[in-house]
Amino acid sequence: MKSLKIRQPTDIYIYMHTKLKSCGDCTLCCKLPEINDPEYHKKSFSYCKNCNLSKGSCNIYENRPMTCKTFECFYLEDKTDLKPNDVGFFIFTEQHIIFEHGDQKIRTIYCEKNRLKDLIYNLNKDKKIKALIDDGYAFHIRYDQNDNHIKIYDPQAFGEKLVFVHKNWSLQKQNEVVNFNAISTQIERR
C-alpha cells in the first residue's frame, strides 16, 4: 500500500484517485464496455478504434472520452488481484446505481463469453472478492453485445451457478426465474 503525507486537502483527493496498480498489457476496458459519450460511441465487446493493441495503450489517452476517464476498475483500485486480461473479465461499481438507490451490494462484471465457464472459480479464488461474496455481494455479468442478456452470480440466493435473466422480461417473469432458482438451490442444499 502506498504511504502519503497529507499536507493539504488536495493531497487526499490525489491519493484517493491514484491507481495502486497499473494496466500493464491489459486493454479489456477498451474492448468490453460500451462507450456512449457525446464525442465518441463504441459498441460493447469490440475494441475501441483508438486502442493500440501492439503497445497496450490508448492513442488518445489525454483526450479520451469521459466514460474512460471516470472508469473504476477493481484491479487498478486494488480491490482484487485478478488481472482482467488474465481472467477475461473486469469488475466495477456502477456509481449511478448507488447514487439512485444506495449500495445494493451488487457489482458489475464484463466478461468475455468464452471465459464464463471459469468465472465463479476465479471469483472465489481471490481473497478480496471472496470477502465480498461472504458479505452478501452479488454480481451482474454482461457477456455479449445484447444489453438485455444478464447472468447473475448470487451464491447466497442461487448457490454456485450463474442464473440467466433477460432485462425485457416482465417483473413477474423475472421473479418466477429468480424464485425457481432460489427454491431449486434450497432443495440442492438439503
MIVEXKE-154524 format. One record per residue: residue number from 1; residue in three letters; x, y, z of N, C-alpha, C in turn. Coordinates in Angstrom, 2 decimals, always signed. Layout:
<rs>
i;aa;nx;ny;nz;cax;cay;caz;cx;cy;cz
NUM;ALA;X;Y;Z;X;Y;Z;X;Y;Z
...
</rs>
This chain:
<rs>
i;aa;nx;ny;nz;cax;cay;caz;cx;cy;cz
1;MET;+0.85;-1.18;+0.00;+0.00;+0.00;+0.00;+0.89;+1.23;+0.00
2;LYS;+0.51;+2.22;-0.77;+1.27;+3.46;-0.84;+1.11;+4.25;+0.45
3;SER;+2.18;+4.92;+0.87;+2.05;+5.81;+2.02;+2.16;+7.24;+1.51
4;LEU;+1.50;+8.14;+2.20;+1.45;+9.52;+1.75;+1.35;+10.43;+2.95
5;LYS;+2.11;+11.49;+2.93;+1.98;+12.51;+3.96;+0.98;+13.53;+3.47
6;ILE;-0.11;+13.69;+4.22;-1.16;+14.62;+3.85;-0.77;+16.01;+4.36
7;ARG;-0.58;+16.93;+3.42;-0.21;+18.30;+3.79;-1.34;+19.28;+3.50
8;GLN;-2.13;+18.98;+2.47;-3.22;+19.86;+2.06;-4.43;+18.99;+1.72
9;PRO;-5.63;+19.58;+1.78;-6.83;+18.80;+1.41;-6.74;+18.20;+0.01
10;THR;-6.07;+18.87;-0.91;-5.96;+18.32;-2.26;-5.12;+17.05;-2.28
11;ASP;-4.23;+16.87;-1.30;-3.43;+15.65;-1.23;-4.32;+14.43;-1.02
12;ILE;-5.39;+14.59;-0.25;-6.32;+13.48;-0.02;-7.00;+13.10;-1.32
13;TYR;-7.46;+14.08;-2.10;-8.10;+13.81;-3.38;-7.14;+13.08;-4.31
14;ILE;-5.93;+13.58;-4.40;-4.93;+12.97;-5.29;-4.66;+11.53;-4.85
15;TYR;-4.51;+11.32;-3.55;-4.23;+9.98;-3.04;-5.40;+9.04;-3.34
16;MET;-6.61;+9.50;-3.13;-7.79;+8.66;-3.35;-7.96;+8.30;-4.82
17;HIS;-7.45;+9.10;-5.71;-7.61;+8.85;-7.14;-6.32;+8.38;-7.80
18;THR;-5.37;+7.96;-7.00;-4.13;+7.41;-7.52;-4.32;+5.90;-7.70
19;LYS;-4.00;+5.41;-8.86;-4.13;+3.99;-9.12;-3.04;+3.25;-8.35
20;LEU;-3.43;+2.18;-7.67;-2.49;+1.42;-6.88;-1.75;+0.38;-7.72
21;LYS;-2.32;+0.02;-8.85;-1.72;-0.92;-9.78;-1.74;-0.28;-11.16
22;SER;-1.00;-0.86;-12.08;-1.02;-0.33;-13.45;-1.70;-1.33;-14.38
23;CYS;-2.17;-0.81;-15.51;-2.83;-1.66;-16.51;-1.85;-2.64;-17.14
24;GLY;-0.60;-2.19;-17.31;+0.37;-3.04;-18.00;-0.10;-3.34;-19.40
25;ASP;-0.20;-4.62;-19.73;-0.62;-5.03;-21.07;-2.12;-5.28;-21.19
26;CYS;-2.90;-4.92;-20.18;-4.34;-5.17;-20.20;-5.07;-4.04;-20.95
27;THR;-5.96;-4.43;-21.84;-6.78;-3.47;-22.60;-8.25;-3.89;-22.62
28;LEU;-8.69;-4.72;-21.68;-10.08;-5.19;-21.70;-11.09;-4.06;-21.56
29;CYS;-10.72;-3.00;-20.84;-11.66;-1.87;-20.71;-11.80;-1.13;-22.03
30;CYS;-10.91;-1.38;-22.97;-11.02;-0.80;-24.32;-11.88;-1.68;-25.22
31;LYS;-12.21;-2.87;-24.76;-12.96;-3.82;-25.58;-14.38;-4.07;-25.05
32;LEU;-14.50;-4.41;-23.78;-15.77;-4.96;-23.29;-16.90;-3.95;-23.10
33;PRO;-16.70;-2.82;-22.45;-17.86;-1.94;-22.22;-18.21;-1.09;-23.44
34;GLU;-19.47;-0.70;-23.47;-19.94;+0.27;-24.46;-19.45;+1.65;-24.06
35;ILE;-19.13;+2.47;-25.03;-18.83;+3.88;-24.76;-19.89;+4.68;-25.49
36;ASN;-20.63;+5.44;-24.74;-21.74;+6.20;-25.31;-21.65;+7.65;-24.86
37;ASP;-20.51;+8.26;-25.14;-20.29;+9.66;-24.80;-20.67;+10.55;-25.97
38;PRO;-20.96;+11.81;-25.72;-21.32;+12.71;-26.83;-20.27;+12.75;-27.94
39;GLU;-18.99;+12.67;-27.56;-17.94;+12.78;-28.57;-17.48;+11.44;-29.16
40;TYR;-17.93;+10.33;-28.58;-17.44;+9.04;-29.07;-18.42;+7.92;-28.71
41;HIS;-18.64;+7.04;-29.68;-19.52;+5.88;-29.47;-18.78;+4.61;-29.88
42;LYS;-18.94;+3.57;-29.07;-18.36;+2.27;-29.36;-19.29;+1.20;-28.80
43;LYS;-19.54;+0.17;-29.58;-20.37;-0.94;-29.11;-19.57;-1.77;-28.11
44;SER;-20.30;-2.42;-27.21;-19.64;-3.31;-26.27;-19.09;-4.54;-26.99
45;PHE;-18.09;-5.14;-26.40;-17.46;-6.36;-26.88;-16.82;-6.21;-28.26
46;SER;-16.30;-5.03;-28.51;-15.48;-4.78;-29.70;-14.44;-3.74;-29.31
47;TYR;-13.25;-3.88;-29.83;-12.18;-2.97;-29.45;-12.43;-1.55;-29.94
48;CYS;-12.06;-0.61;-29.13;-12.10;+0.80;-29.49;-11.09;+1.03;-30.62
49;LYS;-11.46;+1.88;-31.56;-10.57;+2.16;-32.69;-9.31;+2.89;-32.23
50;ASN;-9.32;+3.46;-31.03;-8.15;+4.18;-30.52;-7.24;+3.33;-29.65
51;CYS;-7.61;+2.07;-29.46;-6.78;+1.16;-28.66;-5.62;+0.66;-29.52
52;ASN;-4.43;+0.87;-29.04;-3.24;+0.41;-29.73;-2.84;-0.93;-29.10
53;LEU;-3.30;-2.02;-29.69;-3.07;-3.34;-29.12;-1.60;-3.71;-29.07
54;SER;-0.81;-3.27;-30.03;+0.60;-3.63;-30.04;+1.35;-2.97;-28.88
55;LYS;+0.89;-1.81;-28.45;+1.54;-1.12;-27.33;+0.76;-1.28;-26.02
56;GLY;-0.47;-1.77;-26.11;-1.31;-1.89;-24.92;-1.65;-0.54;-24.33
57;SER;-1.98;+0.40;-25.21;-2.27;+1.76;-24.74;-3.33;+2.41;-25.62
58;CYS;-3.70;+3.62;-25.22;-4.72;+4.38;-25.93;-4.05;+5.48;-26.75
59;ASN;-4.42;+5.58;-28.02;-3.83;+6.61;-28.88;-4.31;+8.02;-28.54
60;ILE;-5.43;+8.12;-27.82;-5.97;+9.45;-27.48;-6.09;+9.62;-25.96
61;TYR;-5.19;+9.00;-25.21;-5.31;+8.94;-23.76;-5.57;+10.30;-23.12
62;GLU;-4.86;+11.32;-23.50;-5.04;+12.65;-22.89;-6.41;+13.25;-23.22
63;ASN;-7.00;+12.85;-24.34;-8.30;+13.38;-24.76;-9.37;+12.30;-24.84
64;ARG;-9.21;+11.25;-24.07;-10.15;+10.13;-24.11;-11.53;+10.56;-23.60
65;PRO;-12.57;+9.82;-23.96;-13.94;+10.16;-23.54;-14.08;+10.14;-22.01
66;MET;-15.06;+10.87;-21.52;-15.30;+10.96;-20.08;-15.56;+9.58;-19.47
67;THR;-16.25;+8.72;-20.20;-16.50;+7.36;-19.71;-15.19;+6.66;-19.37
68;CYS;-14.20;+6.85;-20.21;-12.89;+6.22;-19.98;-12.16;+6.89;-18.81
69;LYS;-12.26;+8.20;-18.73;-11.58;+8.93;-17.66;-12.11;+8.56;-16.29
70;THR;-13.39;+8.27;-16.19;-14.01;+8.01;-14.89;-14.18;+6.52;-14.58
71;PHE;-13.73;+5.67;-15.48;-13.86;+4.23;-15.27;-13.05;+3.79;-14.05
72;GLU;-13.67;+2.97;-13.21;-13.02;+2.49;-11.99;-12.93;+0.97;-12.02
73;CYS;-11.77;+0.47;-12.32;-11.52;-0.97;-12.41;-11.11;-1.50;-11.03
74;PHE;-11.75;-2.58;-10.58;-11.41;-3.16;-9.28;-9.93;-3.52;-9.19
75;TYR;-9.36;-4.01;-10.28;-7.94;-4.39;-10.25;-7.06;-3.17;-9.99
76;LEU;-7.31;-2.08;-10.72;-6.49;-0.88;-10.53;-6.68;-0.26;-9.15
77;GLU;-7.86;-0.45;-8.58;-8.14;+0.08;-7.25;-7.69;-0.86;-6.14
78;ASP;-7.05;-1.96;-6.51;-6.53;-2.96;-5.57;-7.65;-3.62;-4.76
79;LYS;-8.83;-3.75;-5.39;-9.95;-4.45;-4.75;-9.98;-5.92;-5.15
80;THR;-9.09;-6.30;-6.05;-8.92;-7.69;-6.47;-7.50;-7.85;-6.99
81;ASP;-7.03;-9.08;-6.94;-5.73;-9.39;-7.53;-5.89;-10.10;-8.88
82;LEU;-7.14;-10.19;-9.36;-7.42;-10.81;-10.65;-7.19;-9.78;-11.75
83;LYS;-6.09;-9.94;-12.48;-5.81;-9.01;-13.58;-6.76;-9.33;-14.73
84;PRO;-7.52;-8.34;-15.20;-8.56;-8.60;-16.19;-8.13;-9.40;-17.42
85;ASN;-7.01;-9.07;-18.03;-6.64;-9.81;-19.25;-6.19;-11.24;-18.95
86;ASP;-5.87;-11.55;-17.69;-5.52;-12.93;-17.34;-6.76;-13.80;-17.14
87;VAL;-7.86;-13.20;-16.65;-9.08;-13.97;-16.35;-10.21;-13.74;-17.34
88;GLY;-10.09;-12.72;-18.19;-11.11;-12.45;-19.22;-12.29;-11.65;-18.74
89;PHE;-12.16;-10.97;-17.60;-13.25;-10.12;-17.11;-12.70;-9.03;-16.21
90;PHE;-13.50;-7.98;-16.04;-13.19;-6.97;-15.04;-14.44;-6.68;-14.24
91;ILE;-14.21;-6.17;-13.04;-15.30;-5.86;-12.11;-15.28;-4.37;-11.85
92;PHE;-16.46;-3.78;-11.72;-16.53;-2.37;-11.36;-17.85;-2.08;-10.65
93;THR;-17.89;-0.92;-10.02;-19.09;-0.46;-9.34;-19.81;+0.52;-10.25
94;GLU;-21.08;+0.30;-10.49;-21.87;+1.25;-11.28;-22.35;+2.34;-10.34
95;GLN;-21.63;+3.45;-10.33;-21.90;+4.53;-9.38;-23.30;+5.10;-9.51
96;HIS;-23.85;+5.15;-10.73;-25.19;+5.73;-10.90;-26.24;+4.93;-10.13
97;ILE;-26.05;+3.62;-10.00;-26.99;+2.81;-9.24;-26.92;+3.17;-7.75
98;ILE;-25.70;+3.34;-7.25;-25.53;+3.71;-5.84;-26.12;+5.08;-5.57
99;PHE;-25.89;+6.03;-6.49;-26.45;+7.37;-6.30;-27.97;+7.34;-6.27
100;GLU;-28.59;+6.49;-7.11;-30.05;+6.43;-7.19;-30.67;+5.59;-6.07
101;HIS;-30.03;+4.47;-5.72;-30.68;+3.50;-4.83;-29.89;+3.15;-3.58
102;GLY;-28.73;+3.74;-3.39;-27.86;+3.31;-2.30;-27.12;+2.05;-2.70
103;ASP;-26.18;+1.63;-1.89;-25.39;+0.45;-2.24;-26.25;-0.80;-2.09
104;GLN;-26.51;-1.45;-3.21;-27.34;-2.65;-3.24;-26.53;-3.93;-3.09
105;LYS;-25.23;-3.79;-2.81;-24.34;-4.95;-2.72;-24.35;-5.75;-4.02
106;ILE;-24.33;-5.02;-5.12;-24.24;-5.62;-6.45;-23.08;-4.96;-7.18
107;ARG;-22.24;-5.75;-7.80;-21.16;-5.22;-8.62;-21.34;-5.78;-10.03
108;THR;-20.84;-5.04;-11.00;-20.99;-5.42;-12.40;-19.70;-6.04;-12.90
109;ILE;-19.86;-7.06;-13.71;-18.73;-7.72;-14.36;-19.00;-7.72;-15.86
110;TYR;-17.99;-7.32;-16.62;-17.98;-7.55;-18.06;-17.05;-8.72;-18.30
111;CYS;-17.55;-9.76;-18.93;-16.77;-10.99;-19.10;-16.81;-11.44;-20.55
112;GLU;-15.67;-11.85;-21.06;-15.65;-12.45;-22.39;-16.43;-13.76;-22.32
113;LYS;-17.28;-13.98;-23.30;-18.19;-15.13;-23.26;-17.45;-16.46;-23.08
114;ASN;-16.32;-16.59;-23.74;-15.58;-17.85;-23.65;-14.90;-18.04;-22.29
115;ARG;-14.95;-17.04;-21.42;-14.35;-17.15;-20.08;-15.39;-17.31;-18.97
116;LEU;-16.68;-17.35;-19.33;-17.74;-17.52;-18.33;-17.59;-18.82;-17.54
117;LYS;-17.10;-19.87;-18.21;-17.01;-21.17;-17.55;-16.09;-21.15;-16.34
118;ASP;-15.12;-20.24;-16.30;-14.17;-20.16;-15.18;-14.46;-19.00;-14.23
119;LEU;-15.52;-18.26;-14.50;-15.80;-17.04;-13.73;-15.97;-17.32;-12.23
120;ILE;-16.85;-18.23;-11.88;-17.11;-18.50;-10.46;-15.85;-18.97;-9.76
121;TYR;-15.12;-19.86;-10.39;-13.86;-20.34;-9.80;-12.91;-19.17;-9.54
122;ASN;-12.73;-18.31;-10.55;-11.81;-17.19;-10.40;-12.26;-16.21;-9.32
123;LEU;-13.55;-15.92;-9.26;-14.05;-15.01;-8.22;-13.76;-15.56;-6.83
124;ASN;-13.97;-16.85;-6.65;-13.81;-17.46;-5.33;-12.36;-17.68;-4.94
125;LYS;-11.45;-17.72;-5.90;-10.04;-17.92;-5.54;-9.37;-16.61;-5.09
126;ASP;-9.98;-15.47;-5.38;-9.42;-14.18;-4.99;-9.93;-13.82;-3.59
127;LYS;-9.02;-13.64;-2.66;-9.40;-13.38;-1.25;-10.25;-12.12;-1.10
128;LYS;-9.94;-11.08;-1.85;-10.67;-9.81;-1.73;-12.10;-9.95;-2.25
129;ILE;-12.27;-10.63;-3.36;-13.61;-10.85;-3.92;-14.37;-11.85;-3.07
130;LYS;-13.70;-12.87;-2.59;-14.34;-13.85;-1.71;-14.90;-13.18;-0.46
131;ALA;-14.20;-12.18;+0.06;-14.70;-11.43;+1.22;-16.00;-10.70;+0.87
132;LEU;-16.09;-10.15;-0.34;-17.34;-9.51;-0.78;-18.46;-10.54;-0.89
133;ILE;-18.15;-11.68;-1.47;-19.15;-12.74;-1.61;-19.65;-13.17;-0.23
134;ASP;-18.72;-13.36;+0.70;-19.09;-13.77;+2.05;-19.91;-12.69;+2.76
135;ASP;-19.76;-11.44;+2.33;-20.51;-10.32;+2.91;-21.86;-10.12;+2.22
136;GLY;-22.21;-11.01;+1.29;-23.53;-10.95;+0.67;-23.61;-10.22;-0.66
137;TYR;-22.47;-9.92;-1.27;-22.49;-9.25;-2.57;-22.87;-10.23;-3.68
138;ALA;-23.53;-9.69;-4.70;-23.88;-10.44;-5.90;-23.25;-9.72;-7.09
139;PHE;-23.20;-10.40;-8.22;-22.57;-9.84;-9.41;-23.50;-10.00;-10.60
140;HIS;-23.68;-8.91;-11.34;-24.42;-8.93;-12.59;-23.40;-8.97;-13.71
141;ILE;-23.52;-9.96;-14.57;-22.50;-10.21;-15.57;-23.02;-9.92;-16.96
142;ARG;-22.30;-9.05;-17.65;-22.56;-8.77;-19.07;-21.56;-9.60;-19.86
143;TYR;-22.04;-10.31;-20.87;-21.16;-11.23;-21.59;-21.33;-11.20;-23.11
144;ASP;-22.23;-10.35;-23.61;-22.33;-10.18;-25.05;-22.92;-8.80;-25.36
145;GLN;-23.05;-8.50;-26.65;-23.50;-7.16;-27.05;-24.96;-6.88;-26.74
146;ASN;-25.73;-7.89;-26.46;-27.14;-7.69;-26.14;-27.25;-7.22;-24.69
147;ASP;-27.55;-5.94;-24.51;-27.63;-5.36;-23.17;-28.71;-5.99;-22.31
148;ASN;-29.63;-6.71;-22.91;-30.71;-7.35;-22.16;-30.31;-8.69;-21.56
149;HIS;-29.20;-9.26;-22.02;-28.73;-10.54;-21.51;-27.85;-10.31;-20.29
150;ILE;-28.28;-10.81;-19.15;-27.54;-10.66;-17.91;-27.48;-12.03;-17.24
151;LYS;-26.33;-12.36;-16.71;-26.23;-13.53;-15.84;-25.97;-12.99;-14.44
152;ILE;-26.55;-13.64;-13.48;-26.40;-13.21;-12.09;-25.64;-14.29;-11.33
153;TYR;-24.62;-13.87;-10.59;-23.94;-14.75;-9.67;-24.24;-14.24;-8.27
154;ASP;-25.12;-14.95;-7.59;-25.51;-14.61;-6.22;-25.54;-15.91;-5.43
155;PRO;-24.38;-16.29;-4.87;-24.30;-17.59;-4.21;-25.23;-17.75;-3.01
156;GLN;-25.58;-16.66;-2.35;-26.50;-16.79;-1.21;-27.91;-17.14;-1.68
157;ALA;-28.29;-16.64;-2.84;-29.64;-16.92;-3.35;-29.68;-18.17;-4.23
158;PHE;-28.66;-18.36;-5.08;-28.71;-19.40;-6.11;-27.63;-20.46;-6.01
159;GLY;-26.75;-20.37;-5.04;-25.65;-21.32;-4.97;-24.56;-20.97;-5.98
160;GLU;-23.76;-21.95;-6.27;-22.60;-21.73;-7.13;-22.94;-21.93;-8.61
161;LYS;-23.82;-21.08;-9.12;-24.18;-21.14;-10.53;-24.55;-19.75;-11.02
162;LEU;-24.52;-19.59;-12.33;-24.94;-18.35;-12.97;-26.39;-18.51;-13.40
163;VAL;-27.19;-17.50;-13.13;-28.61;-17.52;-13.49;-28.86;-16.47;-14.57
164;PHE;-29.48;-16.91;-15.66;-29.77;-16.01;-16.77;-31.05;-15.22;-16.49
165;VAL;-31.00;-13.92;-16.76;-32.18;-13.05;-16.67;-32.16;-12.15;-17.90
166;HIS;-33.32;-11.95;-18.47;-33.46;-11.04;-19.62;-34.08;-9.76;-19.11
167;LYS;-33.44;-8.64;-19.37;-33.92;-7.36;-18.83;-35.29;-6.95;-19.36
168;ASN;-35.70;-7.48;-20.51;-37.01;-7.13;-21.06;-38.12;-8.06;-20.57
169;TRP;-37.77;-9.05;-19.77;-38.81;-9.88;-19.19;-39.66;-9.02;-18.27
170;SER;-40.91;-9.39;-18.14;-41.77;-8.69;-17.19;-41.24;-8.95;-15.78
171;LEU;-41.62;-8.10;-14.87;-41.20;-8.28;-13.48;-41.68;-9.63;-12.96
172;GLN;-42.87;-10.03;-13.38;-43.41;-11.33;-12.97;-42.51;-12.46;-13.46
173;LYS;-42.11;-12.42;-14.73;-41.25;-13.46;-15.29;-39.90;-13.47;-14.58
174;GLN;-39.31;-12.29;-14.34;-38.03;-12.22;-13.63;-38.16;-12.85;-12.25
175;ASN;-39.25;-12.53;-11.54;-39.46;-13.09;-10.21;-39.64;-14.61;-10.27
176;GLU;-40.35;-15.11;-11.30;-40.53;-16.55;-11.46;-39.18;-17.25;-11.59
177;VAL;-38.30;-16.71;-12.44;-36.99;-17.31;-12.66;-36.15;-17.25;-11.39
178;VAL;-36.15;-16.09;-10.75;-35.37;-15.92;-9.52;-35.89;-16.86;-8.44
179;ASN;-37.21;-16.90;-8.25;-37.79;-17.78;-7.22;-37.54;-19.24;-7.54
180;PHE;-37.68;-19.65;-8.80;-37.41;-21.03;-9.19;-35.98;-21.41;-8.86
181;ASN;-35.03;-20.55;-9.23;-33.63;-20.86;-8.97;-33.32;-20.87;-7.48
182;ALA;-33.93;-19.98;-6.73;-33.71;-19.95;-5.28;-34.27;-21.22;-4.63
183;ILE;-35.47;-21.65;-5.05;-36.07;-22.87;-4.48;-35.25;-24.09;-4.86
184;SER;-34.83;-24.19;-6.13;-34.04;-25.35;-6.55;-32.70;-25.38;-5.83
185;THR;-32.14;-24.22;-5.51;-30.88;-24.17;-4.76;-31.10;-24.66;-3.33
186;GLN;-32.21;-24.27;-2.72;-32.52;-24.75;-1.36;-32.67;-26.27;-1.34
187;ILE;-33.32;-26.81;-2.36;-33.51;-28.26;-2.45;-32.16;-28.95;-2.63
188;GLU;-31.31;-28.39;-3.49;-29.98;-28.96;-3.73;-29.14;-28.97;-2.45
189;ARG;-29.32;-27.98;-1.60;-28.52;-27.87;-0.38;-28.95;-28.86;+0.70
190;ARG;-30.12;-29.47;+0.56;-30.62;-30.41;+1.58;-29.91;-31.72;+1.55
</rs>
